[in-house]
């Protein structure tokens, strides 16, 4: 399993890994020690091996040159890991760590299955598309980037706990969950900070995931503000946080959108403006058009705007329930099970070929 750097890459891979482990298969991860996989994968008791590589897409000339200089060594590292593990297949959710692993898999002639949630594939998957045995996608139009007949629309694997989030009855106080993903969002963090003095505190409490970069700065200020709620660097039990929330304020990556749909949560989506091919904007627009979310552009999200939008939503009778129902229509259950089915099928075929070659 490879794909990392952010929770959006790691969490779907973990969902598939858990399904495979439940079926009796051995699963290993390959990642980088500075990525979210370093925290999330060991916590799930999966073995993980490390390589050294940086990003290549939209990172600036200095980082691009550094990453290119690291690439041959990182491919060699990945090839050695694959030699030791002798996997039946390699599964990728993308991100810069996936590049060397997939190149090594091509070199070693190991079948590759990828999970591509965006309408336009990310840098790694786009450039290695012709070597993919199967691409599991969230949008039918993504198939045009891959060889004919090799794509299947499955949606993104989401932890079963999100599908089990119960409907939350509205109380006198609305709980608003603010999250910029595992790495946090500077825009959402600053808007949340500016909002603290503006809320009607008998009507709203906040659960705020800041990410690691701003937690040390924001946590003391949050506690000093007297704002009802809690603040955390990272919420290990995100389904539990969803269960408490009446409304979620979030970025619009496919992982976040899929979790909102699975949990049937109304949302305010703030697309990341620098996301490749504007995929977050397209995700947010799709949910807004369906009535499942309201969208606020990154440049327009301030503390005052946050309070204004949340207040309109919670003060309009029945609106949150209508948005929740619309969000649920986007849910695609069973993606992890289907990914495991595909890996079993392709892995078994590869093992059979190897056995025949060895016998002959």
Buried (B, 14 or more C-beta within 10 A) or exposed (E): BBBBBBBBBBBBBBBBBBBBBEEEBEBBBBBBEEBBBBBBBEEBEBEBBBBBBBBBBEEEEEBBEBBEEBBEEBBBBBBEBBEEBEBBBBBBBBBBBBBBBBBBBBEBEBBBBBBBBBBBBBBBBBBBBEBBBBBBBBBEEBBEBBEEEBBBBBBBBBBBBBBEBEEBEEEEBBBBBBBBBBBBBBBBBBBBBBBBEBBEBEBBBBBBBBBEBBBEEBBEEBEEBEBBBBBBBBBEEBBEBBBBBBBBBBBBBBBBBBBBBBBBBBBBBBBBEEBBEBBBBBBBBBBBEBBBBBBBEBEEBBBEBBBBBBBEBBEEEEBBEEBBEBBBEBBBBBBBBBBBBBBBBBBEBBEEEEEEEEEE
